[in-house]
Amino acid sequence: MLRRLLAMIRKEFLQIRRDKQSTMMLFVLPILQTMILGYAMTRDVRNISMGILDLDRSPASSSLSERLIQNDRFVNQGHFQSMEEMRQALLAGTIILGVVIPREFALQIEGATPDAVTMESESPANITLLVDGQDAASAGTAAGYAGAIIGQWSLETLRHELLAQGMDMASLSPLDLRDRILNNPELEYSWFMVPGMLIILVTMTGALLTSFSLVRERENGTLEQLLVTPVNPIQILLGKALPYWILSQVTFFLSLGIVGWWYNIPFGRTDFLGLYIGIAFYALTSVSLGILVSTIVSSQQQALFLIWFFLIFFILTSGFMLPFESMPNWMQNLTEFNAVRHFLYMVRALILRGAPPHTLLPEYLKLVVIALILFTTSVIMFRRKAS
């Protein structure tokens, strides 16, 4: 029995070696796509087109305008002369963010500074931000950036005025907030996204190539020839699945090493044994999905469509692009069967957080259960179709 299985595995490896397209899909495409798409898949909002309407034209308003313009997240589209002109620019899509500095802004700033003797002050000055809200996330981020810059400028102005009156601003604040960012101190978004992209690409190639291999046998009529040989259906499926299971793991670690070097992702705290066990279980779910799809479809085009259908669901419900915690509870429960979700959480925890593997035991067990369910179902369906 083992000799027959080894013969099937050897046959599949020889076929993969002769198929140059499969080799490219396995090794070249995931690396190239991850290296390129890592720069595109980012939540960092940059190059925000901005316009300023300065109705005060004072040294204070000019200082604030200059602070906004000098920030590298904004691209200044010029100063507008009226509110109507700015609204037209927003409607035309010329700018995403409009900053309106009101008249008598400098006087309002001066009046809002506390008096050194009475500690009284007038109402604070008002700044209006007009934001194009078509893209809610980008609009909120752009407004947040502008608000932070304006707030920082306001604090510096207040500190300068208080020092001129012989007061220390630190004495007025009862709280000193100090933040410390762990695991990703530089807030490199590529460290968070690139491993997830690599998982998606390895999933797609592993499932697709496994499915294509079986469907191709059926289209060429060689599957029926295999079924009349002493090799049983389980040996056929294992002979088809194991080569891609092995190659998926090789592809993952090879790609992870290359793109990790490309994006300077730190691996110093990563437990590679835990990572290897995770990819071994996950690759099994991937190739099992490919086998299951091959028992349903009758052509390679149908296999491509069905796997892509599953992959879209896996991506959108895995936390790869959208925060998993923001989903409704019923959707979070539904994604318990999403292997991408569990392995993605595992990879990010092992690489970025340096989590010990034993803390991820529930994720390991879920991957094993999903893999067993998929493979058992595919064996049952393959036997029914072969009989």
N, C-alpha and C positions, 0 to 999 in steps of 0.2 A: 504493500500500500504506500509506504513512504517513498519507494523507488518511483512509483507512478506519479506521485505528487511532485517529486523533484524533477522528473522529466517534463511535467507540465510547466513548472516554474522556469526551467532552462529554456523551453520552447518560447515562453513569453518574453524572456530577456533577449533572446535572439531576435524576436520580432520587433521589440522596442529598439534594439540597436540598428536594425535595418530601416526603421521608420524615423527619418531625420526630423520630421515635423513634430513627432511626439517628444523627441529629445529636446527640441527647442522650447516646446511648451512647458516641459518639466523644469528645465534649468535656466534658460536664457530669459524668457519672458517675465517670470516673477521678479527676477533681479532688476531688469531694466525698468519695468513698470513701477516697482517700488521706489527706485532711485529717482525717477522722474516725478511720479505722482505725489511723493512725499512733500514736494514744494507746493503742490496745488491743494492738497487736503489739509487745510489749516483753518482754524477759527480766528486766527489773528486778523484783525481788521486794520488794513493799512491803506495809504493813498486815498484818504477820504477827501473828496472834493468839497471845499468849504468856501463860503463867501462871507464877508463881514460888512455890516452896515453900521458905520460909526457916526451917530447923530450928535456926538458931543465934541469930537475933534480937539480933545484936550491932551496934555501930556500923559494923564492917567489912562485914558482910553487908548492912546497910541501905544503905551507900554503893554497894555493887555492884548491888543491886536498883534503886536510884534511877538509876544510870548506864544500865541496860538499859531502864528505863521511859521515860527522857527521849529515847532514840533514836527518830527519826521513822519508822524502818522497822518498829517493833513497836507493836502495840496491846495494852496490858496488860488482861487479863481478870480481874485480881485475884490476891490471895495465897491459896494453898491451905493447908489445915491438916494434911493427911496425904498420903502417897504414893498411897493408894487413891483419894482424891478427885481427885488429878491424873490418874491413869490413867483414871478414869471420864470426865473432861473430854476426854481424848485420844480415847477410844472414841466419845464423842458428837460429836466434831468441833468442840467449843467452842474448843479451842486447837490450834495446830499445833506449838508449841514449849513444852516445860516445862523450867524451870530449877530444879534441886534444889541448895540450899546446905546442906551437912551441918552437924551439930552440931560445936561446938568449931572452927568455921571460922576465927574470929579467932585462936585459939591456934595453929592450924596455919599460918596466914599468918605469925605472929610467929616461929614456930620455923623456918620455911623461909627466913627472911632470914639471909644469911651474917653471921657474927660478924666484927666489925672486926679482931679480933686473930688468931683461929684460922682465919678464912674457912670455918668449917664451918657446915653447916645441916642441918636435919632434912628429912624427905620433904615434898614440896610438898602443898598443900591440894588436895582433890579436889572438882570441880564436875561434876554429872551433867546432861547435856542429854537430854531425852526428845523425840524428833522423830517426827511423823507422816510415815511414808515412802511414802504412797500416790503422791504426785508426787515422783519421785526427784530431779529437778532443783531443785524448790522446796525440798524437804527439805534437800538438801545446801547450798543457798544460805542458808537460814535458819540452819542450824547454823554455817555459815561466818561469817555476820554476828555471831551471838552469841559465837562463839569469838574473833573479832577484838576485840569490845568488852570481853570479859572479859580477853583478853590485854593490851589497852591499859590497863585498870584495874590489872591485876597489875603492869605495868611502872611505872606511876605510883606505886603503893604501895611497890614495891621502891625506887624512886628516892628517895621521901620518907624511908624508913627508913634508907637508906644515907647520905643527907645528914645525918640526925640523928646518925649515928655519925662524921661527918666524912669520908665517902668519896664519891668521884665515880663514878657508875655508868659513865660513858664509859670510865673506866680499866679496867673489868672486861671490856669487849667488844673483841675484836680486829677486829671488822668494823663498818663504817659503810655501810649500804646506802642508796643514793640512787636513786630511780627517776624517770624522765622519760617521760611518755606523749606520743607523737608522733601527728600526724594527727587525733586526736580527744581533745585534752587534758581536756575536761570529761566525757568518756565519755558523750556524748549518744547513747543507743541509737537514737533516731529518725533520726539521720544515717546509720546503718547500714541500717535497715530500710526507710525511706520510698522510696529509689530502687528497691529490689527490689519493693516493693508496686506502684509505678508501672509497672515492667516487666511484671508479671503482668497488671495491668489493661489495659495497652495491647495485650498479646498476646491477651488474651481478646476484646477488642472488635475488633481488627483481623482476627483469624482468624474470629470469629463473623460479622461483617458481610460479609466476603468470601464466606464459605460461604453465608450466607443469600441474598446477591444472586444467586448462580448457581442455588441450589435454588429460589428464588422464580420465576426465569425458567422453570425446568422445570415447577414446579407450575402456573404460569399458561399454559403452552403456548407461550410466546414464544421459548423457546430453540430449538425446532424451526424457527421462522420465521427466526431469526438464522442457523441452519445452512444454509438454502437461499439465503441472500443471498451476494453475492461476498465477504463477510468470511469468512476462513478460521478454523479453530479456535484457532490461536495468537493471532490478532488479537482474538478474542473473550475469551480468557483474559487477555491483556494489558490489554484495555479494561476488564475487570472488576477486575483486580488493581492496576493503576497508581493509580487514584484513592484506593484504601484504603491503598496504600503511601505515597502523599504525605500523606494525612490522618493516618496513624499517626505519621509524623515530626512533623507540626505539633502533634498532640495531646501527644506526648511532651515536646517542648520547652516548650509552653505550660503543661502540667501541672507539669513540673519547675520552671519559674520560679515558679509560684504556690505550690506546696507547699514549695519551697526557701525562699521568703520567709516562709512560715507557720511553718516549723520552724527558721528561721535557719541553714540549711545553708550552709556557706561554699563559694563557687565561685571564690575568688581564684586558686587554682592550677590550675583546670580548663582543659584544652586542649579548647575547644569544637569545633575542627575534627576532632580525633580522636573526640570524642563524636558529632559529626554523621555521620562515616563509619561508626561503629559502629551507630547507629540505622538508617542507610540499609540496611546489610546485614541487620540483625536484622529490620527491618520486612518485608524481602523473604522471610525465612523464615516470618514470621507469616502473611502473605497467601498464601504458597505452601501452608502447612498448611491454610488455609481452602479453597483450590481443591482440594487433594487430598481433603479430607473431603467436599466437594460432589460429587466423582465417585463416592464410595462410597455415600452415603446417598440417600434419595429424598424426605425431608421435612425441614423446618426443625427439628422436634423431635428427629429422629435426629442432625442436625448438632450441635445443642446438646449432646446426650448424649455424642457421640463426642469433640468438642473438649474438653468438661469432663473426660472420661476421660484424654485426653492431658495436659491442663493439671495435673491432680493429680500425675501422674508427673513432669512437668517441675518442679513446685514442690518436691516432696519430695526430688528428687535434684539440685537446683541449688545447694544451700548457702544458700538463702533463709532457711529456718527452722532447719535443723540443720547443724552443722559438716560441711562436705564431707569434711574430712580424717578424720573418724571413720568413714566408710563403708568397707566391705571393698574390697580392691583390684579385685575383679571388678566391683563395682558402680560404682566410679570409672571403670573402663574402659567400662562400658556407657553412662555418661552423656556420653561424648564426642560423642554424637549429640544431646545436649540443648542447643539453642541458648540457652535461658534461662540455663543455667549459664555459658556463655562470655560472654554479654553482661552478665550480672549482675556477674561478676568484673571485666569491663572498666569498667563504670560506677562501681563502688566504687573501683577503682584510680584512675580519672581524676579523680573528684570529691574523694574523701577523702585519697588518697595523693599526688595531683598527679603521677601517673606519666606519663612521656613516651609518646606513642602508639607509637613504634617498639618499645618494650619489650613491647607487646601484639600484635605482629604475628602470633604463632601463633593468638591468639583471633580476629583479623580473618579469617585464612585459613580457620579452622574454620567460621566463620559463612558465608563464601562457599561452601564445599563443601556445607554443609547446605542452604543456599538453592538451589543448583544441583540437588542431588539431589531435593529436594522438588518444585521446579518442573518438572524434566524428567519425574519420575514422574507428576505431575498431568497434564502435557500428553499423555503416552502413554495414560494411563487415560481422559482426556477424549476423545481421538481414537477409542479403541476403543468407548467408549460412544456416541459420535456417529455412528459408521459403521454 
